[in-house]
């Protein structure tokens, strides 16, 4: 209910940034501090990337005072949104910006990983390019280390350059405790409860490979970052029990031939 009020409350809409942040579809953006926007150093080079740069900046910083045609006003509005996005990419890798995005990440404002094995891990927005107009924003899951398209079409059209290629990695460097534990939990294809033979053989091979790799890392005293070993041992004993099933599949396969 609070969100709804903030969208319609006239007190909020009188300030451009508040209006922008609370507009539907702009949920991925955090609010850029006034101080940051008014320091010219932070905006270096953006004047060549944004049309009507000065007027757009005036609009973003609430000092726009210009009687212009509706058509020009629309163009300036569009430029202001683009300018905000470009500054946003720079702002979110600053200490203040990272802290604001971390709060949004904790609230899962960017959505949760759709992969079942990721247990609703919150996502982070990221760009595949730091150059504008190349690729729309994608969502990064730190648990499966993969990328996803935003669910909403409003989010799917946001420029990825407004978040950039580094932000999500910097966030975990600055806040390593936020990094979820790695997991080897995977989906195993089954037919009527029996493991599919080829897939099961591949999974066994991959499991052995990962065990060898972990042994090597352990010998070198390198932290693997995987979930605690005890849990893994339980999983292993489960798997031994299921080996019987594989034999069962072979049995049925012979019957089918
Ligand atoms: Zn995931």
Boltz pocket constraint, residues with backbone or C-beta under 6 A from the ligand:
constraints:
  - pocket:
      binder: B
      contacts: [[A, 113], [A, 114], [A, 115], [A, 118], [A, 121], [A, 141], [A, 142], [A, 143], [A, 144], [A, 145], [A, 146]]
      max_distance: 6.0
